[in-house]
Amino acid sequence: MKISLASFFVMAKMHKPYNYYMRGENLTTASIHAGFDSPSHFSATCKKMFGLSFSDFKRD
């Protein structure tokens, strides 16, 4: 895969808020339940890792 272990763990962590969101939780609650310090931390990590905001993912 040629990514660091830390990046792999972050990518795995990024999957959790999406699952919570799809179950009906709002983004704030989903990001906190997934282990992010705040929704802004989740948003910044999403943008850094994928180059897209979470709202871009929601549209697709």
PQR file with spaces between the fields and no chain letter, atoms N, CA, C, O and H, PARSE charges and radii, in Angstrom:
ATOM       1  N    MET     1       0.822   -1.201    0.000 -0.4000 1.5000
ATOM       2  CA   MET     1       0.000    0.000    0.000 -0.0000 2.0000
ATOM       3  C    MET     1       0.861    1.257    0.000  0.5500 1.7000
ATOM       4  O    MET     1       0.437    2.298   -0.503 -0.5500 1.4000
ATOM       5  N    LYS     2       2.031    1.173    0.543 -0.4000 1.5000
ATOM       6  CA   LYS     2       2.972    2.289    0.593 -0.0000 2.0000
ATOM       7  C    LYS     2       2.432    3.507    1.320  0.5500 1.7000
ATOM       8  O    LYS     2       2.657    4.640    0.895 -0.5500 1.4000
ATOM       9  H    LYS     2       2.375    0.328    0.951  0.4000 1.0000
ATOM      10  N    ILE     3       1.716    3.274    2.423 -0.4000 1.5000
ATOM      11  CA   ILE     3       1.324    4.367    3.304 -0.0000 2.0000
ATOM      12  C    ILE     3       1.816    4.023    4.698  0.5500 1.7000
ATOM      13  O    ILE     3       2.035    2.857    5.023 -0.5500 1.4000
ATOM      14  H    ILE     3       1.534    2.353    2.768  0.4000 1.0000
ATOM      15  N    SER     4       1.986    5.044    5.511 -0.4000 1.5000
ATOM      16  CA   SER     4       2.461    4.798    6.861 -0.0000 2.0000
ATOM      17  C    SER     4       1.361    4.156    7.705  0.5500 1.7000
ATOM      18  O    SER     4       0.177    4.229    7.375 -0.5500 1.4000
ATOM      19  H    SER     4       1.808    5.992    5.247  0.4000 1.0000
ATOM      20  N    LEU     5       1.776    3.540    8.777 -0.4000 1.5000
ATOM      21  CA   LEU     5       0.812    2.909    9.680 -0.0000 2.0000
ATOM      22  C    LEU     5      -0.123    3.964   10.270  0.5500 1.7000
ATOM      23  O    LEU     5      -1.319    3.722   10.429 -0.5500 1.4000
ATOM      24  H    LEU     5       2.737    3.481    9.045  0.4000 1.0000
ATOM      25  N    ALA     6       0.427    5.129   10.592 -0.4000 1.5000
ATOM      26  CA   ALA     6      -0.393    6.207   11.139 -0.0000 2.0000
ATOM      27  C    ALA     6      -1.463    6.641   10.131  0.5500 1.7000
ATOM      28  O    ALA     6      -2.615    6.860   10.505 -0.5500 1.4000
ATOM      29  H    ALA     6       1.399    5.326   10.463  0.4000 1.0000
ATOM      30  N    SER     7      -1.092    6.761    8.877 -0.4000 1.5000
ATOM      31  CA   SER     7      -2.062    7.135    7.836 -0.0000 2.0000
ATOM      32  C    SER     7      -3.125    6.065    7.669  0.5500 1.7000
ATOM      33  O    SER     7      -4.294    6.379    7.449 -0.5500 1.4000
ATOM      34  H    SER     7      -0.156    6.582    8.572  0.4000 1.0000
ATOM      35  N    PHE     8      -2.729    4.803    7.772 -0.4000 1.5000
ATOM      36  CA   PHE     8      -3.690    3.708    7.688 -0.0000 2.0000
ATOM      37  C    PHE     8      -4.723    3.808    8.812  0.5500 1.7000
ATOM      38  O    PHE     8      -5.918    3.632    8.578 -0.5500 1.4000
ATOM      39  H    PHE     8      -1.779    4.548    7.951  0.4000 1.0000
ATOM      40  N    PHE     9      -4.260    4.093   10.033 -0.4000 1.5000
ATOM      41  CA   PHE     9      -5.179    4.209   11.168 -0.0000 2.0000
ATOM      42  C    PHE     9      -6.114    5.401   11.002  0.5500 1.7000
ATOM      43  O    PHE     9      -7.292    5.320   11.350 -0.5500 1.4000
ATOM      44  H    PHE     9      -3.289    4.236   10.224  0.4000 1.0000
ATOM      45  N    VAL    10      -5.600    6.501   10.476 -0.4000 1.5000
ATOM      46  CA   VAL    10      -6.447    7.671   10.244 -0.0000 2.0000
ATOM      47  C    VAL    10      -7.503    7.353    9.198  0.5500 1.7000
ATOM      48  O    VAL    10      -8.664    7.736    9.347 -0.5500 1.4000
ATOM      49  H    VAL    10      -4.643    6.567   10.194  0.4000 1.0000
ATOM      50  N    MET    11      -7.111    6.662    8.154 -0.4000 1.5000
ATOM      51  CA   MET    11      -8.083    6.283    7.118 -0.0000 2.0000
ATOM      52  C    MET    11      -9.158    5.361    7.682  0.5500 1.7000
ATOM      53  O    MET    11     -10.332    5.482    7.332 -0.5500 1.4000
ATOM      54  H    MET    11      -6.168    6.351    8.033  0.4000 1.0000
ATOM      55  N    ALA    12      -8.759    4.448    8.546 -0.4000 1.5000
ATOM      56  CA   ALA    12      -9.740    3.558    9.186 -0.0000 2.0000
ATOM      57  C    ALA    12     -10.676    4.361   10.083  0.5500 1.7000
ATOM      58  O    ALA    12     -11.876    4.091   10.144 -0.5500 1.4000
ATOM      59  H    ALA    12      -7.806    4.349    8.830  0.4000 1.0000
ATOM      60  N    LYS    13     -10.119    5.349   10.778 -0.4000 1.5000
ATOM      61  CA   LYS    13     -10.914    6.197   11.664 -0.0000 2.0000
ATOM      62  C    LYS    13     -11.881    7.068   10.870  0.5500 1.7000
ATOM      63  O    LYS    13     -12.965    7.394   11.353 -0.5500 1.4000
ATOM      64  H    LYS    13      -9.145    5.569   10.729  0.4000 1.0000
ATOM      65  N    MET    14     -11.495    7.444    9.662 -0.4000 1.5000
ATOM      66  CA   MET    14     -12.343    8.282    8.817 -0.0000 2.0000
ATOM      67  C    MET    14     -13.608    7.551    8.380  0.5500 1.7000
ATOM      68  O    MET    14     -14.604    8.187    8.036 -0.5500 1.4000
ATOM      69  H    MET    14     -10.614    7.180    9.270  0.4000 1.0000
ATOM      70  N    HIS    15     -13.577    6.259    8.390 -0.4000 1.5000
ATOM      71  CA   HIS    15     -14.738    5.460    7.976 -0.0000 2.0000
ATOM      72  C    HIS    15     -15.848    5.505    9.029  0.5500 1.7000
ATOM      73  O    HIS    15     -17.029    5.423    8.693 -0.5500 1.4000
ATOM      74  H    HIS    15     -12.768    5.742    8.669  0.4000 1.0000
ATOM      75  N    LYS    16     -15.472    5.633   10.279 -0.4000 1.5000
ATOM      76  CA   LYS    16     -16.447    5.575   11.368 -0.0000 2.0000
ATOM      77  C    LYS    16     -17.491    6.696   11.338  0.5500 1.7000
ATOM      78  O    LYS    16     -18.681    6.404   11.462 -0.5500 1.4000
ATOM      79  H    LYS    16     -14.512    5.699   10.552  0.4000 1.0000
ATOM      80  N    PRO    17     -17.097    7.967   11.178 -0.5600 1.5000
ATOM      81  CA   PRO    17     -18.137    9.010   11.164  0.2800 2.0000
ATOM      82  C    PRO    17     -19.145    8.822   10.039  0.5500 1.7000
ATOM      83  O    PRO    17     -20.329    9.115   10.206 -0.5500 1.4000
ATOM      84  N    TYR    18     -18.684    8.340    8.908 -0.4000 1.5000
ATOM      85  CA   TYR    18     -19.602    8.091    7.796 -0.0000 2.0000
ATOM      86  C    TYR    18     -20.658    7.063    8.197  0.5500 1.7000
ATOM      87  O    TYR    18     -21.843    7.238    7.913 -0.5500 1.4000
ATOM      88  H    TYR    18     -17.722    8.101    8.772  0.4000 1.0000
ATOM      89  N    ASN    19     -20.225    5.997    8.855 -0.4000 1.5000
ATOM      90  CA   ASN    19     -21.187    4.973    9.296 -0.0000 2.0000
ATOM      91  C    ASN    19     -22.190    5.542   10.285  0.5500 1.7000
ATOM      92  O    ASN    19     -23.388    5.277   10.180 -0.5500 1.4000
ATOM      93  H    ASN    19     -19.262    5.854    9.086  0.4000 1.0000
ATOM      94  N    TYR    20     -21.704    6.328   11.251 -0.4000 1.5000
ATOM      95  CA   TYR    20     -22.614    6.946   12.215 -0.0000 2.0000
ATOM      96  C    TYR    20     -23.585    7.904   11.518  0.5500 1.7000
ATOM      97  O    TYR    20     -24.771    7.951   11.842 -0.5500 1.4000
ATOM      98  H    TYR    20     -20.731    6.543   11.336  0.4000 1.0000
ATOM      99  N    TYR    21     -23.067    8.652   10.572 -0.4000 1.5000
ATOM     100  CA   TYR    21     -23.905    9.598    9.831 -0.0000 2.0000
ATOM     101  C    TYR    21     -24.992    8.859    9.056  0.5500 1.7000
ATOM     102  O    TYR    21     -26.143    9.295    9.028 -0.5500 1.4000
ATOM     103  H    TYR    21     -22.103    8.614   10.308  0.4000 1.0000
ATOM     104  N    MET    22     -24.635    7.758    8.437 -0.4000 1.5000
ATOM     105  CA   MET    22     -25.608    6.987    7.662 -0.0000 2.0000
ATOM     106  C    MET    22     -26.679    6.358    8.554  0.5500 1.7000
ATOM     107  O    MET    22     -27.765    6.025    8.079 -0.5500 1.4000
ATOM     108  H    MET    22     -23.700    7.403    8.460  0.4000 1.0000
ATOM     109  N    ARG    23     -26.381    6.198    9.828 -0.4000 1.5000
ATOM     110  CA   ARG    23     -27.378    5.669   10.774 -0.0000 2.0000
ATOM     111  C    ARG    23     -28.305    6.756   11.298  0.5500 1.7000
ATOM     112  O    ARG    23     -29.214    6.481   12.081 -0.5500 1.4000
ATOM     113  H    ARG    23     -25.499    6.469   10.214  0.4000 1.0000
ATOM     114  N    GLY    24     -28.073    7.997   10.861 -0.4000 1.5000
ATOM     115  CA   GLY    24     -28.981    9.068   11.246 -0.0000 2.0000
ATOM     116  C    GLY    24     -28.419   10.089   12.218  0.5500 1.7000
ATOM     117  O    GLY    24     -29.120   11.033   12.581 -0.5500 1.4000
ATOM     118  H    GLY    24     -27.334    8.220   10.224  0.4000 1.0000
ATOM     119  N    GLU    25     -27.179    9.929   12.648 -0.4000 1.5000
ATOM     120  CA   GLU    25     -26.596   10.917   13.551 -0.0000 2.0000
ATOM     121  C    GLU    25     -26.147   12.138   12.758  0.5500 1.7000
ATOM     122  O    GLU    25     -25.808   12.039   11.579 -0.5500 1.4000
ATOM     123  H    GLU    25     -26.609    9.163   12.352  0.4000 1.0000
ATOM     124  N    ASN    26     -26.150   13.292   13.425 -0.4000 1.5000
ATOM     125  CA   ASN    26     -25.642   14.478   12.742 -0.0000 2.0000
ATOM     126  C    ASN    26     -24.114   14.429   12.723  0.5500 1.7000
ATOM     127  O    ASN    26     -23.507   13.610   13.413 -0.5500 1.4000
ATOM     128  H    ASN    26     -26.426   13.373   14.383  0.4000 1.0000
ATOM     129  N    LEU    27     -23.509   15.287   11.949 -0.4000 1.5000
ATOM     130  CA   LEU    27     -22.066   15.246   11.758 -0.0000 2.0000
ATOM     131  C    LEU    27     -21.308   15.493   13.056  0.5500 1.7000
ATOM     132  O    LEU    27     -20.275   14.867   13.292 -0.5500 1.4000
ATOM     133  H    LEU    27     -24.002   15.953   11.388  0.4000 1.0000
ATOM     134  N    THR    28     -21.794   16.379   13.885 -0.4000 1.5000
ATOM     135  CA   THR    28     -21.126   16.665   15.160 -0.0000 2.0000
ATOM     136  C    THR    28     -21.061   15.421   16.022  0.5500 1.7000
ATOM     137  O    THR    28     -19.989   15.047   16.498 -0.5500 1.4000
ATOM     138  H    THR    28     -22.634   16.887   13.693  0.4000 1.0000
ATOM     139  N    THR    29     -22.189   14.783   16.226 -0.4000 1.5000
ATOM     140  CA   THR    29     -22.249   13.577   17.051 -0.0000 2.0000
ATOM     141  C    THR    29     -21.451   12.447   16.416  0.5500 1.7000
ATOM     142  O    THR    29     -20.741   11.724   17.115 -0.5500 1.4000
ATOM     143  H    THR    29     -23.060   15.087   15.840  0.4000 1.0000
ATOM     144  N    ALA    30     -21.558   12.289   15.128 -0.4000 1.5000
ATOM     145  CA   ALA    30     -20.847   11.213   14.423 -0.0000 2.0000
ATOM     146  C    ALA    30     -19.334   11.370   14.574  0.5500 1.7000
ATOM     147  O    ALA    30     -18.632   10.390   14.821 -0.5500 1.4000
ATOM     148  H    ALA    30     -22.135   12.876   14.560  0.4000 1.0000
ATOM     149  N    SER    31     -18.835   12.585   14.429 -0.4000 1.5000
ATOM     150  CA   SER    31     -17.387   12.785   14.528 -0.0000 2.0000
ATOM     151  C    SER    31     -16.886   12.570   15.955  0.5500 1.7000
ATOM     152  O    SER    31     -15.798   12.028   16.147 -0.5500 1.4000
ATOM     153  H    SER    31     -19.405   13.382   14.228  0.4000 1.0000
ATOM     154  N    ILE    32     -17.654   12.982   16.946 -0.4000 1.5000
ATOM     155  CA   ILE    32     -17.258   12.773   18.345 -0.0000 2.0000
ATOM     156  C    ILE    32     -17.289   11.279   18.684  0.5500 1.7000
ATOM     157  O    ILE    32     -16.360   10.776   19.315 -0.5500 1.4000
ATOM     158  H    ILE    32     -18.538   13.422   16.789  0.4000 1.0000
ATOM     159  N    HIS    33     -18.335   10.569   18.278 -0.4000 1.5000
ATOM     160  CA   HIS    33     -18.420    9.124   18.528 -0.0000 2.0000
ATOM     161  C    HIS    33     -17.298    8.357   17.837  0.5500 1.7000
ATOM     162  O    HIS    33     -16.872    7.309   18.321 -0.5500 1.4000
ATOM     163  H    HIS    33     -19.090   10.978   17.766  0.4000 1.0000
ATOM     164  N    ALA    34     -16.826    8.867   16.728 -0.4000 1.5000
ATOM     165  CA   ALA    34     -15.753    8.196   15.986 -0.0000 2.0000
ATOM     166  C    ALA    34     -14.382    8.443   16.600  0.5500 1.7000
ATOM     167  O    ALA    34     -13.403    7.808   16.206 -0.5500 1.4000
ATOM     168  H    ALA    34     -17.172    9.719   16.336  0.4000 1.0000
ATOM     169  N    GLY    35     -14.301    9.357   17.558 -0.4000 1.5000
ATOM     170  CA   GLY    35     -13.035    9.581   18.245 -0.0000 2.0000
ATOM     171  C    GLY    35     -12.301   10.855   17.872  0.5500 1.7000
ATOM     172  O    GLY    35     -11.169   11.064   18.309 -0.5500 1.4000
ATOM     173  H    GLY    35     -15.096    9.873   17.878  0.4000 1.0000
ATOM     174  N    PHE    36     -12.925   11.712   17.071 -0.4000 1.5000
ATOM     175  CA   PHE    36     -12.302   12.987   16.740 -0.0000 2.0000
ATOM     176  C    PHE    36     -12.562   13.971   17.872  0.5500 1.7000
ATOM     177  O    PHE    36     -13.583   13.894   18.555 -0.5500 1.4000
ATOM     178  H    PHE    36     -13.845   11.542   16.716  0.4000 1.0000
ATOM     179  N    ASP    37     -11.625   14.897   18.063 -0.4000 1.5000
ATOM     180  CA   ASP    37     -11.751   15.869   19.141 -0.0000 2.0000
ATOM     181  C    ASP    37     -12.912   16.834   18.935  0.5500 1.7000
ATOM     182  O    ASP    37     -13.523   17.299   19.897 -0.5500 1.4000
ATOM     183  H    ASP    37     -10.796   14.959   17.508  0.4000 1.0000
ATOM     184  N    SER    38     -13.209   17.130   17.681 -0.4000 1.5000
ATOM     185  CA   SER    38     -14.279   18.061   17.355 -0.0000 2.0000
ATOM     186  C    SER    38     -14.692   17.845   15.901  0.5500 1.7000
ATOM     187  O    SER    38     -13.971   17.208   15.133 -0.5500 1.4000
ATOM     188  H    SER    38     -12.713   16.753   16.899  0.4000 1.0000
ATOM     189  N    PRO    39     -15.847   18.375   15.531 -0.5600 1.5000
ATOM     190  CA   PRO    39     -16.256   18.273   14.129  0.2800 2.0000
ATOM     191  C    PRO    39     -15.264   18.976   13.192  0.5500 1.7000
ATOM     192  O    PRO    39     -15.045   18.529   12.067 -0.5500 1.4000
ATOM     193  N    SER    40     -14.674   20.067   13.659 -0.4000 1.5000
ATOM     194  CA   SER    40     -13.712   20.767   12.807 -0.0000 2.0000
ATOM     195  C    SER    40     -12.452   19.943   12.601  0.5500 1.7000
ATOM     196  O    SER    40     -11.838   20.001   11.536 -0.5500 1.4000
ATOM     197  H    SER    40     -14.853   20.430   14.574  0.4000 1.0000
ATOM     198  N    HIS    41     -12.062   19.169   13.623 -0.4000 1.5000
ATOM     199  CA   HIS    41     -10.918   18.268   13.483 -0.0000 2.0000
ATOM     200  C    HIS    41     -11.221   17.199   12.438  0.5500 1.7000
ATOM     201  O    HIS    41     -10.376   16.883   11.601 -0.5500 1.4000
ATOM     202  H    HIS    41     -12.561   19.122   14.488  0.4000 1.0000
ATOM     203  N    PHE    42     -12.418   16.650   12.491 -0.4000 1.5000
ATOM     204  CA   PHE    42     -12.832   15.668   11.488 -0.0000 2.0000
ATOM     205  C    PHE    42     -12.829   16.277   10.091  0.5500 1.7000
ATOM     206  O    PHE    42     -12.313   15.680    9.146 -0.5500 1.4000
ATOM     207  H    PHE    42     -13.105   16.906   13.171  0.4000 1.0000
ATOM     208  N    SER    43     -13.409   17.469    9.966 -0.4000 1.5000
ATOM     209  CA   SER    43     -13.486   18.123    8.656 -0.0000 2.0000
ATOM     210  C    SER    43     -12.099   18.406    8.086  0.5500 1.7000
ATOM     211  O    SER    43     -11.849   18.179    6.902 -0.5500 1.4000
ATOM     212  H    SER    43     -13.828   17.954   10.734  0.4000 1.0000
ATOM     213  N    ALA    44     -11.206   18.900    8.931 -0.4000 1.5000
ATOM     214  CA   ALA    44      -9.847   19.200    8.475 -0.0000 2.0000
ATOM     215  C    ALA    44      -9.113   17.933    8.063  0.5500 1.7000
ATOM     216  O    ALA    44      -8.391   17.928    7.066 -0.5500 1.4000
ATOM     217  H    ALA    44     -11.410   19.085    9.893  0.4000 1.0000
ATOM     218  N    THR    45      -9.293   16.863    8.820 -0.4000 1.5000
ATOM     219  CA   THR    45      -8.650   15.586    8.500 -0.0000 2.0000
ATOM     220  C    THR    45      -9.196   15.021    7.199  0.5500 1.7000
ATOM     221  O    THR    45      -8.443   14.492    6.382 -0.5500 1.4000
ATOM     222  H    THR    45      -9.880   16.867    9.630  0.4000 1.0000
ATOM     223  N    CYS    46     -10.496   15.130    7.010 -0.4000 1.5000
ATOM     224  CA   CYS    46     -11.137   14.653    5.782 -0.0000 2.0000
ATOM     225  C    CYS    46     -10.566   15.407    4.581  0.5500 1.7000
ATOM     226  O    CYS    46     -10.200   14.802    3.574 -0.5500 1.4000
ATOM     227  H    CYS    46     -11.108   15.560    7.674  0.4000 1.0000
ATOM     228  N    LYS    47     -10.497   16.711    4.696 -0.4000 1.5000
ATOM     229  CA   LYS    47      -9.991   17.534    3.593 -0.0000 2.0000
ATOM     230  C    LYS    47      -8.520   17.224    3.314  0.5500 1.7000
ATOM     231  O    LYS    47      -8.101   17.182    2.158 -0.5500 1.4000
ATOM     232  H    LYS    47     -10.795   17.203    5.514  0.4000 1.0000
ATOM     233  N    LYS    48      -7.739   17.009    4.371 -0.4000 1.5000
ATOM     234  CA   LYS    48      -6.306   16.719    4.217 -0.0000 2.0000
ATOM     235  C    LYS    48      -6.076   15.347    3.589  0.5500 1.7000
ATOM     236  O    LYS    48      -5.223   15.202    2.713 -0.5500 1.4000
ATOM     237  H    LYS    48      -8.080   17.044    5.311  0.4000 1.0000
ATOM     238  N    MET    49      -6.826   14.342    4.028 -0.4000 1.5000
ATOM     239  CA   MET    49      -6.607   12.978    3.561 -0.0000 2.0000
ATOM     240  C    MET    49      -7.131   12.740    2.147  0.5500 1.7000
ATOM     241  O    MET    49      -6.497   12.038    1.359 -0.5500 1.4000
ATOM     242  H    MET    49      -7.518   14.460    4.740  0.4000 1.0000
ATOM     243  N    PHE    50      -8.279   13.320    1.825 -0.4000 1.5000
ATOM     244  CA   PHE    50      -8.953   13.003    0.576 -0.0000 2.0000
ATOM     245  C    PHE    50      -9.084   14.176   -0.396  0.5500 1.7000
ATOM     246  O    PHE    50      -9.424   13.985   -1.564 -0.5500 1.4000
ATOM     247  H    PHE    50      -8.794   13.890    2.465  0.4000 1.0000
ATOM     248  N    GLY    51      -8.817   15.375    0.084 -0.4000 1.5000
ATOM     249  CA   GLY    51      -8.953   16.543   -0.765 -0.0000 2.0000
ATOM     250  C    GLY    51     -10.393   16.967   -0.988  0.5500 1.7000
ATOM     251  O    GLY    51     -10.675   17.819   -1.831 -0.5500 1.4000
ATOM     252  H    GLY    51      -8.541   15.531    1.032  0.4000 1.0000
ATOM     253  N    LEU    52     -11.301   16.373   -0.232 -0.4000 1.5000
ATOM     254  CA   LEU    52     -12.729   16.682   -0.335 -0.0000 2.0000
ATOM     255  C    LEU    52     -13.296   16.926    1.050  0.5500 1.7000
ATOM     256  O    LEU    52     -12.845   16.334    2.030 -0.5500 1.4000
ATOM     257  H    LEU    52     -11.072   15.681    0.453  0.4000 1.0000
ATOM     258  N    SER    53     -14.281   17.794    1.124 -0.4000 1.5000
ATOM     259  CA   SER    53     -14.969   17.977    2.390 -0.0000 2.0000
ATOM     260  C    SER    53     -15.996   16.859    2.569  0.5500 1.7000
ATOM     261  O    SER    53     -16.329   16.156    1.615 -0.5500 1.4000
ATOM     262  H    SER    53     -14.648   18.275    0.327  0.4000 1.0000
ATOM     263  N    PHE    54     -16.487   16.703    3.779 -0.4000 1.5000
ATOM     264  CA   PHE    54     -17.474   15.656    4.027 -0.0000 2.0000
ATOM     265  C    PHE    54     -18.749   15.924    3.239  0.5500 1.7000
ATOM     266  O    PHE    54     -19.410   14.987    2.792 -0.5500 1.4000
ATOM     267  H    PHE    54     -16.216   17.275    4.554  0.4000 1.0000
ATOM     268  N    SER    55     -19.097   17.188    3.067 -0.4000 1.5000
ATOM     269  CA   SER    55     -20.303   17.495    2.295 -0.0000 2.0000
ATOM     270  C    SER    55     -20.169   17.062    0.840  0.5500 1.7000
ATOM     271  O    SER    55     -21.168   16.735    0.200 -0.5500 1.4000
ATOM     272  H    SER    55     -18.560   17.950    3.430  0.4000 1.0000
ATOM     273  N    ASP    56     -18.938   17.055    0.306 -0.4000 1.5000
ATOM     274  CA   ASP    56     -18.720   16.526   -1.041 -0.0000 2.0000
ATOM     275  C    ASP    56     -19.005   15.035   -1.083  0.5500 1.7000
ATOM     276  O    ASP    56     -19.568   14.534   -2.056 -0.5500 1.4000
ATOM     277  H    ASP    56     -18.126   17.321    0.827  0.4000 1.0000
ATOM     278  N    PHE    57     -18.615   14.315   -0.018 -0.4000 1.5000
ATOM     279  CA   PHE    57     -18.915   12.888    0.067 -0.0000 2.0000
ATOM     280  C    PHE    57     -20.420   12.659    0.159  0.5500 1.7000
ATOM     281  O    PHE    57     -20.952   11.742   -0.467 -0.5500 1.4000
ATOM     282  H    PHE    57     -18.158   14.722    0.773  0.4000 1.0000
ATOM     283  N    LYS    58     -21.099   13.487    0.935 -0.4000 1.5000
ATOM     284  CA   LYS    58     -22.539   13.322    1.111 -0.0000 2.0000
ATOM     285  C    LYS    58     -23.279   13.451   -0.207  0.5500 1.7000
ATOM     286  O    LYS    58     -24.253   12.736   -0.446 -0.5500 1.4000
ATOM     287  H    LYS    58     -20.667   14.231    1.443  0.4000 1.0000
ATOM     288  N    ARG    59     -22.832   14.347   -1.058 -0.4000 1.5000
ATOM     289  CA   ARG    59     -23.508   14.552   -2.345 -0.0000 2.0000
ATOM     290  C    ARG    59     -23.393   13.321   -3.238  0.5500 1.7000
ATOM     291  O    ARG    59     -24.296   13.031   -4.022 -0.5500 1.4000
ATOM     292  H    ARG    59     -22.041   14.928   -0.864  0.4000 1.0000
ATOM     293  N    ASP    60     -22.280   12.600   -3.117 -0.4000 1.5000
ATOM     294  CA   ASP    60     -22.080   11.425   -3.960 -0.0000 2.0000
ATOM     295  C    ASP    60     -22.699   10.231   -3.291  0.5500 1.7000
ATOM     296  O    ASP    60     -22.647    9.126   -3.831 -0.5500 1.4000
ATOM     297  H    ASP    60     -21.546   12.837   -2.480  0.4000 1.0000
